[in-house]
Amino acid sequence: MRRIEYDAAHGPPSLRQFSSHLRQVIWPRNFKLEKLKKYDGKENPENWVTLYEITVRSAAGDEHVMANYFLVILDQASHQWLLGLPEDSFDSWEELRQAFIDNFISICEQPGNKYDLERIRDRKNEPLRDYIRRFSDMRLKIPKISHDEAILAFIKGLRFHEALRSKLLRKRPTTVAELLATAKNYTDADDAEKLIRKDVRGAEQPPRRDDSRGCFDNRNPRHNDNRDH
């Protein structure tokens, strides 16, 4: 490891928000964080910072490394928050961690709830696959929702697919996985039926009209060629 110490008078400007104690860092050799997305203000800050701590620990870093590397892993807006704080604002990683969470928790994208899921409804002429996708996307944003609540919300949202709604009410799934599998199987069968109907309609098309004569053009092309001569 290599030891780098900063004092209060000569520390880099980006670290003046830290006490002289917190600026003392022992950097692990070849320290580098892999595949960690910068914080952009959208994610829950507590969840994100927990992942950051785990990543730093896995790279042999301690809390001083966490604090001094923190600026590197923030986006520009988060930079401005940290660099705009008074000097010596933090004497420990825990103080910085808590201040970060308190500042961004109110502006991050909040997780949804079961009422958000109940607002997802199918639309007139909307393919069933699109409704399933919108429903699934919203459900992933809701961390705590029971299978029963999710299944009920899905069934309530079926306004223009009465056949599937009736099927689910007759034999109600017990898990969301079972629900989505049933909906997918129904969609696949419905798509196949539509293709069959389309093929049948195509086979039943009436003979083509000869617009120039106003009659059906069912003549034998070979016979017509002989008569023209």
Secondary structure as the mmCIF struct_conf table of DSSP 4:
data_model
#
loop_
_struct_conf.conf_type_id
_struct_conf.id
_struct_conf.beg_label_comp_id
_struct_conf.beg_label_asym_id
_struct_conf.beg_label_seq_id
_struct_conf.end_label_comp_id
_struct_conf.end_label_asym_id
_struct_conf.end_label_seq_id
STRN STRN1 ARG A 2 ILE A 4
TURN_TY1_P TURN_TY1_P1 ALA A 8 HIS A 10
BEND BEND1 GLY A 11 GLY A 11
HELX_RH_3T_P HELX_RH_3T_P1 PRO A 13 LEU A 15
TURN_TY1_P TURN_TY1_P2 ARG A 16 GLN A 17
STRN STRN2 PHE A 18 PHE A 18
HELX_RH_AL_P HELX_RH_AL_P1 SER A 20 ARG A 23
STRN STRN3 VAL A 25 TRP A 27
HELX_LH_PP_P HELX_LH_PP_P1 PRO A 28 PRO A 28
TURN_TY1_P TURN_TY1_P3 ARG A 29 ASN A 30
BEND BEND2 LYS A 35 LYS A 35
HELX_LH_PP_P HELX_LH_PP_P2 LYS A 37 LYS A 38
STRN STRN4 TYR A 39 TYR A 39
BEND BEND3 GLY A 41 GLU A 43
HELX_RH_AL_P HELX_RH_AL_P2 PRO A 45 SER A 58
TURN_TY1_P TURN_TY1_P4 ALA A 59 ALA A 60
HELX_RH_AL_P HELX_RH_AL_P3 GLU A 63 TYR A 69
HELX_RH_3T_P HELX_RH_3T_P2 PHE A 70 ILE A 73
STRN STRN5 LEU A 74 LEU A 74
HELX_RH_AL_P HELX_RH_AL_P4 GLN A 76 LEU A 83
TURN_TY1_P TURN_TY1_P5 GLY A 84 GLY A 84
BEND BEND4 LEU A 85 LEU A 85
HELX_LH_PP_P HELX_LH_PP_P3 PRO A 86 PRO A 86
TURN_TY1_P TURN_TY1_P6 GLU A 87 ASP A 88
STRN STRN6 PHE A 90 PHE A 90
BEND BEND5 ASP A 91 SER A 92
HELX_RH_AL_P HELX_RH_AL_P5 TRP A 93 PHE A 104
TURN_TY1_P TURN_TY1_P7 ILE A 105 ILE A 107
BEND BEND6 CYS A 108 CYS A 108
HELX_LH_PP_P HELX_LH_PP_P4 GLU A 109 PRO A 111
HELX_RH_AL_P HELX_RH_AL_P6 LYS A 114 GLU A 118
TURN_TY1_P TURN_TY1_P8 ARG A 119 ARG A 119
TURN_TY1_P TURN_TY1_P9 LYS A 124 ASN A 125
HELX_RH_AL_P HELX_RH_AL_P7 LEU A 128 ARG A 139
TURN_TY1_P TURN_TY1_P10 LEU A 140 LYS A 141
BEND BEND7 PRO A 143 LYS A 144
HELX_RH_AL_P HELX_RH_AL_P8 HIS A 147 LYS A 156
TURN_TY1_P TURN_TY1_P11 GLY A 157 GLY A 157
BEND BEND8 ARG A 159 PHE A 160
HELX_RH_AL_P HELX_RH_AL_P9 GLU A 162 ARG A 170
BEND BEND9 LYS A 171 LYS A 171
BEND BEND10 THR A 174 THR A 175
HELX_RH_AL_P HELX_RH_AL_P10 VAL A 176 ALA A 203
TURN_TY1_P TURN_TY1_P12 GLU A 204 GLU A 204
HELX_LH_PP_P HELX_LH_PP_P5 GLN A 205 ARG A 208
STRN STRN7 ARG A 209 ASP A 210
TURN_TY1_P TURN_TY1_P13 ASP A 211 GLY A 214
STRN STRN8 CYS A 215 PHE A 216
HELX_RH_AL_P HELX_RH_AL_P11 PRO A 221 ASP A 228
#
